Amino acid sequence: MHVQDIELVRTGSLVIDNLVTIRRGELVIPPMATKPVPTQSEWIKIQGVGSNWCCRFFDVSSNLCTIYEHRPSSCRALKCWDTDEIMAMAGRDLLARSDLIDNNDPLLQLVHLQEKRCPVPEIENIVITLTDPARRDELLSDLTGLVKVDLQIRNQAVREFNISVARELFYFGRPLFQLFHPLGILTIETPQGVELKFQTCS
């Protein structure tokens, strides 16, 4: 979503429970790209549904957009027969949480805490380190620590402010452990809490 879409949120045409934050450093596939790269900035998008992360406002049975009159600017610019307009928008004037969260919002303090204590690590460095068995255990231990802090902050938000999972995705983005799954890092529940394990290819 782009800064010009802020009115859709302010007027209630889109609610933050339908949005997800993509934090700086997450892997994304840019337009016209063939492989994921870390995003250089934070941005907001509409939450997807299903295993293919289809837009939540796309009605499969009718093949129509259910918010067509109030769709975001990038959807308005998307023309399958001419991609120039949407390509010109790509990566520019992106909407971020700071555009939508009021300075008096009590969750803002937890958002800042999350960014300070558990930013998205550099994915490329993780990939390189995973190939080195001598450094892998230390990396997994460090990442486990980040994941635990991330989960603690989310749990505090739920406990103190009773936020839904959908709202959590807006305020805090996807949980860190989910970002590591494509790298072959699995999340294991143990009596001591969450642990991360690398699944080597056999």
C-alpha positions in Angstrom: 0.0 0.0 0.0 1.1 3.6 -0.7 0.8 6.8 1.3 -2.2 7.9 -0.9 -4.1 4.9 0.5 -4.1 6.3 4.1 -7.6 7.7 3.6 -8.9 4.2 3.0 -7.8 3.4 6.6 -8.9 6.7 8.1 -12.4 6.4 6.6 -12.7 2.8 7.6 -12.8 1.4 4.1 -9.9 -0.7 5.1 -9.2 -1.6 8.8 -5.8 -2.5 10.2 -7.1 -6.0 11.0 -6.9 -6.6 7.3 -3.3 -5.4 6.9 0.0 -6.9 7.6 3.4 -5.2 8.2 6.3 -6.3 6.2 9.3 -5.4 8.3 12.6 -4.1 6.8 14.8 -7.1 6.0 12.0 -9.6 5.3 12.3 -11.6 2.1 10.0 -10.4 -0.6 9.8 -11.0 -4.4 9.9 -7.6 -6.1 7.9 -7.0 -9.3 9.5 -8.6 -12.3 11.9 -10.5 -10.0 12.4 -14.3 -10.0 13.8 -14.7 -6.4 13.2 -13.2 -3.0 15.4 -10.4 -1.7 15.4 -8.6 1.7 13.2 -5.5 1.6 15.0 -2.3 2.2 12.1 -0.6 4.0 9.0 -1.4 6.0 5.7 -1.4 4.2 2.1 -2.4 4.6 0.1 -4.8 2.5 -3.3 -6.4 2.6 -3.3 -9.7 4.5 -3.6 -12.8 2.3 -5.5 -15.9 2.9 -4.9 -19.6 2.1 -1.6 -21.3 1.3 -1.0 -19.1 -1.8 -1.6 -15.9 0.2 -4.4 -14.8 -2.1 -5.8 -11.3 -1.4 -8.5 -11.6 1.3 -10.8 -9.3 -0.7 -10.8 -11.5 -3.8 -14.0 -13.6 -4.2 -13.0 -16.8 -5.9 -16.6 -17.8 -6.7 -17.3 -14.6 -8.6 -13.8 -13.8 -9.7 -14.3 -10.2 -8.4 -12.8 -7.8 -5.9 -15.2 -7.3 -2.9 -13.8 -3.8 -2.2 -13.5 -2.7 -5.8 -14.8 0.9 -5.2 -12.4 1.3 -2.2 -9.4 -0.7 -3.5 -5.8 0.5 -2.9 -3.9 2.6 -5.4 -1.7 -0.2 -6.6 -4.8 -2.3 -7.4 -6.2 0.7 -9.4 -2.9 0.9 -11.3 -2.8 -2.8 -12.1 -3.6 -3.4 -15.8 -2.6 -6.7 -17.1 -2.3 -5.4 -20.6 0.0 -2.4 -19.5 2.2 -2.7 -16.4 3.9 0.7 -16.8 1.8 2.5 -14.3 2.1 -0.1 -11.5 5.8 -0.6 -12.2 6.3 3.2 -11.8 4.7 2.9 -8.4 6.7 -0.1 -7.2 8.8 0.7 -4.1 7.8 4.4 -4.0 5.8 6.3 -1.3 5.1 3.1 0.6 2.8 3.2 3.6 4.3 2.2 6.9 3.1 1.6 10.5 4.2 5.1 11.5 1.7 6.5 9.0 -1.2 4.7 10.7 -0.4 4.3 14.4 -1.5 7.3 16.5 1.3 8.7 18.8 -1.0 8.0 21.8 -1.6 4.4 20.9 -0.5 2.3 23.9 0.8 -0.4 21.6 3.3 1.9 20.0 5.8 1.4 22.9 5.7 -2.3 22.3 6.3 -1.8 18.5 9.4 0.3 19.3 10.5 -2.3 21.8 10.2 -5.0 19.2 12.2 -3.0 16.6 14.9 -2.3 19.2 15.2 -5.8 20.7 14.4 -8.1 17.8 14.8 -6.5 14.4 14.7 -8.8 11.4 18.2 -10.2 11.1 20.2 -10.1 7.8 18.8 -13.1 6.0 21.8 -13.3 3.6 24.1 -13.7 6.6 21.9 -16.4 8.1 22.0 -18.4 4.8 25.8 -18.2 4.7 26.2 -19.1 8.3 23.9 -22.1 8.0 26.3 -23.6 5.5 29.1 -23.7 8.2 28.4 -26.5 10.7 31.0 -24.9 13.1 28.9 -21.7 13.4 25.4 -23.1 12.9 24.6 -24.0 16.6 25.6 -20.5 17.8 23.5 -18.9 15.1 20.5 -21.1 16.0 21.0 -20.2 19.6 21.1 -16.4 18.8 18.0 -16.7 16.5 16.2 -18.7 19.2 16.8 -15.8 21.6 15.4 -13.3 19.1 12.3 -15.5 18.5 11.6 -15.8 22.2 11.8 -12.0 22.7 9.6 -11.5 19.7 7.0 -13.9 21.1 7.2 -12.4 24.6 6.4 -8.9 23.2 3.5 -10.3 21.2 2.2 -12.2 24.2 2.4 -9.0 26.3 0.4 -7.2 23.7 -2.3 -9.9 23.7 -2.3 -10.1 27.5 -2.5 -6.3 28.2 -4.5 -5.2 25.2 -6.4 -8.3 24.1 -5.5 -7.8 20.4 -6.5 -10.4 17.8 -4.0 -12.3 15.7 -5.1 -10.2 12.7 -4.3 -7.0 14.6 -1.0 -8.5 15.8 0.1 -8.9 12.2 -0.4 -5.2 11.6 1.4 -4.0 14.7 4.3 -6.5 14.8 4.4 -8.2 11.4 4.8 -11.9 10.9 6.5 -13.7 13.8 10.2 -14.0 13.3 10.1 -17.8 13.4 7.9 -17.8 10.3 10.5 -15.7 8.4 13.1 -18.5 9.0 11.0 -21.4 7.8 11.9 -20.9 4.1 15.6 -21.1 5.1 15.1 -24.6 6.5 14.9 -23.5 10.1 12.2 -25.3 12.0 10.4 -24.3 15.2 10.2 -26.9 17.9 8.2 -26.6 21.1 10.1 -27.9 24.1 9.4 -27.9 27.9 11.9 -25.0 28.0 10.0 -23.1 25.3 10.6 -22.6 21.6 13.8 -23.9 20.0 15.0 -23.6 16.4 16.5 -26.5 14.5 18.1 -26.6 11.0 16.7 -29.2 8.7 19.6 -30.3 6.5 18.8 -31.6 3.0 19.3 -35.3 2.7 
